[in-house]
């Protein structure tokens, strides 16, 4: 998973870390734990979670819509398959 903008990528990962810290949505931490147990390196887990978050953010802007929690959670559950795969 290549980042096209390292600064933006780090900011999105910060968003993922914040979601885990405040446990909202709790499925982010659950997915983090599941992927770690499955043997994925932590750095890659954060990148995967960031891919899901950035996809949701992009679609919110593109479609001019609010956050879709159900879609976000479904995509978390599908990891390690990325949203565009």
PyMOL CGO cylinders between C-alpha atoms (Angstrom):
from pymol import cmd
from pymol.cgo import CYLINDER

trace = [
    CYLINDER, 0.00, 0.00, 0.00, 1.78, 3.09, -1.24, 0.3, 1, 1, 1, 1, 1, 1,
    CYLINDER, 1.78, 3.09, -1.24, 0.87, 6.49, 0.15, 0.3, 1, 1, 1, 1, 1, 1,
    CYLINDER, 0.87, 6.49, 0.15, 0.66, 9.29, -2.37, 0.3, 1, 1, 1, 1, 1, 1,
    CYLINDER, 0.66, 9.29, -2.37, 0.88, 11.96, 0.33, 0.3, 1, 1, 1, 1, 1, 1,
    CYLINDER, 0.88, 11.96, 0.33, 2.79, 10.87, 3.46, 0.3, 1, 1, 1, 1, 1, 1,
    CYLINDER, 2.79, 10.87, 3.46, 1.59, 13.86, 5.51, 0.3, 1, 1, 1, 1, 1, 1,
    CYLINDER, 1.59, 13.86, 5.51, -2.05, 13.19, 4.72, 0.3, 1, 1, 1, 1, 1, 1,
    CYLINDER, -2.05, 13.19, 4.72, -1.53, 9.49, 5.37, 0.3, 1, 1, 1, 1, 1, 1,
    CYLINDER, -1.53, 9.49, 5.37, -0.13, 10.23, 8.83, 0.3, 1, 1, 1, 1, 1, 1,
    CYLINDER, -0.13, 10.23, 8.83, -3.06, 12.53, 9.62, 0.3, 1, 1, 1, 1, 1, 1,
    CYLINDER, -3.06, 12.53, 9.62, -5.54, 9.83, 8.66, 0.3, 1, 1, 1, 1, 1, 1,
    CYLINDER, -5.54, 9.83, 8.66, -3.66, 7.31, 10.82, 0.3, 1, 1, 1, 1, 1, 1,
    CYLINDER, -3.66, 7.31, 10.82, -3.90, 9.85, 13.66, 0.3, 1, 1, 1, 1, 1, 1,
    CYLINDER, -3.90, 9.85, 13.66, -7.66, 9.81, 13.09, 0.3, 1, 1, 1, 1, 1, 1,
    CYLINDER, -7.66, 9.81, 13.09, -7.67, 6.02, 13.39, 0.3, 1, 1, 1, 1, 1, 1,
    CYLINDER, -7.67, 6.02, 13.39, -5.62, 6.23, 16.59, 0.3, 1, 1, 1, 1, 1, 1,
    CYLINDER, -5.62, 6.23, 16.59, -8.13, 8.75, 17.96, 0.3, 1, 1, 1, 1, 1, 1,
    CYLINDER, -8.13, 8.75, 17.96, -11.03, 6.44, 17.12, 0.3, 1, 1, 1, 1, 1, 1,
    CYLINDER, -11.03, 6.44, 17.12, -9.28, 3.64, 19.01, 0.3, 1, 1, 1, 1, 1, 1,
    CYLINDER, -9.28, 3.64, 19.01, -8.48, 5.92, 21.98, 0.3, 1, 1, 1, 1, 1, 1,
    CYLINDER, -8.48, 5.92, 21.98, -12.08, 7.06, 22.41, 0.3, 1, 1, 1, 1, 1, 1,
    CYLINDER, -12.08, 7.06, 22.41, -13.52, 3.65, 21.39, 0.3, 1, 1, 1, 1, 1, 1,
    CYLINDER, -13.52, 3.65, 21.39, -15.80, 5.22, 18.79, 0.3, 1, 1, 1, 1, 1, 1,
    CYLINDER, -15.80, 5.22, 18.79, -16.70, 3.36, 16.79, 0.3, 1, 1, 1, 1, 1, 1,
    CYLINDER, -16.70, 3.36, 16.79, -15.67, 0.32, 18.83, 0.3, 1, 1, 1, 1, 1, 1,
    CYLINDER, -15.67, 0.32, 18.83, -15.37, -1.76, 15.68, 0.3, 1, 1, 1, 1, 1, 1,
    CYLINDER, -15.37, -1.76, 15.68, -12.12, 0.05, 14.82, 0.3, 1, 1, 1, 1, 1, 1,
    CYLINDER, -12.12, 0.05, 14.82, -10.38, -1.36, 17.93, 0.3, 1, 1, 1, 1, 1, 1,
    CYLINDER, -10.38, -1.36, 17.93, -12.03, -4.74, 17.40, 0.3, 1, 1, 1, 1, 1, 1,
    CYLINDER, -12.03, -4.74, 17.40, -10.72, -4.83, 13.83, 0.3, 1, 1, 1, 1, 1, 1,
    CYLINDER, -10.72, -4.83, 13.83, -7.27, -3.69, 14.98, 0.3, 1, 1, 1, 1, 1, 1,
    CYLINDER, -7.27, -3.69, 14.98, -7.17, -6.52, 17.54, 0.3, 1, 1, 1, 1, 1, 1,
    CYLINDER, -7.17, -6.52, 17.54, -8.41, -9.11, 15.02, 0.3, 1, 1, 1, 1, 1, 1,
    CYLINDER, -8.41, -9.11, 15.02, -5.83, -8.17, 12.40, 0.3, 1, 1, 1, 1, 1, 1,
    CYLINDER, -5.83, -8.17, 12.40, -2.99, -8.19, 14.96, 0.3, 1, 1, 1, 1, 1, 1,
    CYLINDER, -2.99, -8.19, 14.96, -4.04, -11.66, 16.18, 0.3, 1, 1, 1, 1, 1, 1,
    CYLINDER, -4.04, -11.66, 16.18, -4.16, -12.79, 12.56, 0.3, 1, 1, 1, 1, 1, 1,
    CYLINDER, -4.16, -12.79, 12.56, -0.46, -11.91, 12.30, 0.3, 1, 1, 1, 1, 1, 1,
    CYLINDER, -0.46, -11.91, 12.30, -0.51, -8.62, 10.42, 0.3, 1, 1, 1, 1, 1, 1,
    CYLINDER, -0.51, -8.62, 10.42, 2.24, -6.16, 11.42, 0.3, 1, 1, 1, 1, 1, 1,
    CYLINDER, 2.24, -6.16, 11.42, 0.94, -3.18, 13.40, 0.3, 1, 1, 1, 1, 1, 1,
    CYLINDER, 0.94, -3.18, 13.40, 2.13, -0.66, 10.80, 0.3, 1, 1, 1, 1, 1, 1,
    CYLINDER, 2.13, -0.66, 10.80, 0.19, -2.47, 8.09, 0.3, 1, 1, 1, 1, 1, 1,
    CYLINDER, 0.19, -2.47, 8.09, -2.89, -2.73, 10.32, 0.3, 1, 1, 1, 1, 1, 1,
    CYLINDER, -2.89, -2.73, 10.32, -2.92, 1.04, 10.78, 0.3, 1, 1, 1, 1, 1, 1,
    CYLINDER, -2.92, 1.04, 10.78, -2.53, 1.50, 7.02, 0.3, 1, 1, 1, 1, 1, 1,
    CYLINDER, -2.53, 1.50, 7.02, -5.46, -0.84, 6.36, 0.3, 1, 1, 1, 1, 1, 1,
    CYLINDER, -5.46, -0.84, 6.36, -7.64, 0.96, 8.89, 0.3, 1, 1, 1, 1, 1, 1,
    CYLINDER, -7.64, 0.96, 8.89, -6.60, 4.29, 7.38, 0.3, 1, 1, 1, 1, 1, 1,
    CYLINDER, -6.60, 4.29, 7.38, -7.61, 3.04, 3.93, 0.3, 1, 1, 1, 1, 1, 1,
    CYLINDER, -7.61, 3.04, 3.93, -11.11, 2.33, 5.19, 0.3, 1, 1, 1, 1, 1, 1,
    CYLINDER, -11.11, 2.33, 5.19, -11.35, 5.71, 6.92, 0.3, 1, 1, 1, 1, 1, 1,
    CYLINDER, -11.35, 5.71, 6.92, -10.01, 7.63, 3.93, 0.3, 1, 1, 1, 1, 1, 1,
    CYLINDER, -10.01, 7.63, 3.93, -12.39, 5.81, 1.59, 0.3, 1, 1, 1, 1, 1, 1,
    CYLINDER, -12.39, 5.81, 1.59, -15.34, 6.82, 3.74, 0.3, 1, 1, 1, 1, 1, 1,
    CYLINDER, -15.34, 6.82, 3.74, -14.09, 10.41, 3.91, 0.3, 1, 1, 1, 1, 1, 1,
    CYLINDER, -14.09, 10.41, 3.91, -13.62, 10.56, 0.14, 0.3, 1, 1, 1, 1, 1, 1,
    CYLINDER, -13.62, 10.56, 0.14, -17.07, 9.15, -0.54, 0.3, 1, 1, 1, 1, 1, 1,
    CYLINDER, -17.07, 9.15, -0.54, -18.65, 11.58, 1.92, 0.3, 1, 1, 1, 1, 1, 1,
    CYLINDER, -18.65, 11.58, 1.92, -17.13, 14.48, 0.00, 0.3, 1, 1, 1, 1, 1, 1,
    CYLINDER, -17.13, 14.48, 0.00, -17.78, 13.04, -3.46, 0.3, 1, 1, 1, 1, 1, 1,
    CYLINDER, -17.78, 13.04, -3.46, -21.41, 12.14, -2.73, 0.3, 1, 1, 1, 1, 1, 1,
    CYLINDER, -21.41, 12.14, -2.73, -22.05, 15.11, -0.43, 0.3, 1, 1, 1, 1, 1, 1,
    CYLINDER, -22.05, 15.11, -0.43, -23.37, 12.85, 2.31, 0.3, 1, 1, 1, 1, 1, 1,
    CYLINDER, -23.37, 12.85, 2.31, -22.95, 12.27, 6.02, 0.3, 1, 1, 1, 1, 1, 1,
    CYLINDER, -22.95, 12.27, 6.02, -20.86, 9.55, 7.62, 0.3, 1, 1, 1, 1, 1, 1,
    CYLINDER, -20.86, 9.55, 7.62, -22.32, 6.10, 6.93, 0.3, 1, 1, 1, 1, 1, 1,
    CYLINDER, -22.32, 6.10, 6.93, -21.53, 4.11, 10.03, 0.3, 1, 1, 1, 1, 1, 1,
    CYLINDER, -21.53, 4.11, 10.03, -22.99, 0.85, 8.70, 0.3, 1, 1, 1, 1, 1, 1,
    CYLINDER, -22.99, 0.85, 8.70, -20.90, 1.02, 5.54, 0.3, 1, 1, 1, 1, 1, 1,
    CYLINDER, -20.90, 1.02, 5.54, -17.79, 1.96, 7.53, 0.3, 1, 1, 1, 1, 1, 1,
    CYLINDER, -17.79, 1.96, 7.53, -18.25, -0.97, 9.91, 0.3, 1, 1, 1, 1, 1, 1,
    CYLINDER, -18.25, -0.97, 9.91, -18.94, -3.37, 7.03, 0.3, 1, 1, 1, 1, 1, 1,
    CYLINDER, -18.94, -3.37, 7.03, -15.69, -2.31, 5.38, 0.3, 1, 1, 1, 1, 1, 1,
    CYLINDER, -15.69, -2.31, 5.38, -13.81, -2.78, 8.65, 0.3, 1, 1, 1, 1, 1, 1,
    CYLINDER, -13.81, -2.78, 8.65, -15.19, -6.31, 8.91, 0.3, 1, 1, 1, 1, 1, 1,
    CYLINDER, -15.19, -6.31, 8.91, -14.02, -7.04, 5.35, 0.3, 1, 1, 1, 1, 1, 1,
    CYLINDER, -14.02, -7.04, 5.35, -10.38, -6.21, 6.14, 0.3, 1, 1, 1, 1, 1, 1,
    CYLINDER, -10.38, -6.21, 6.14, -7.75, -7.28, 5.15, 0.3, 1, 1, 1, 1, 1, 1,
    CYLINDER, -7.75, -7.28, 5.15, -9.63, -6.95, 1.85, 0.3, 1, 1, 1, 1, 1, 1,
    CYLINDER, -9.63, -6.95, 1.85, -9.45, -3.25, 1.02, 0.3, 1, 1, 1, 1, 1, 1,
    CYLINDER, -9.45, -3.25, 1.02, -12.56, -1.30, -0.03, 0.3, 1, 1, 1, 1, 1, 1,
    CYLINDER, -12.56, -1.30, -0.03, -11.52, -1.08, -3.68, 0.3, 1, 1, 1, 1, 1, 1,
    CYLINDER, -11.52, -1.08, -3.68, -10.54, -4.75, -4.05, 0.3, 1, 1, 1, 1, 1, 1,
]
cmd.load_cgo(trace, "trace")
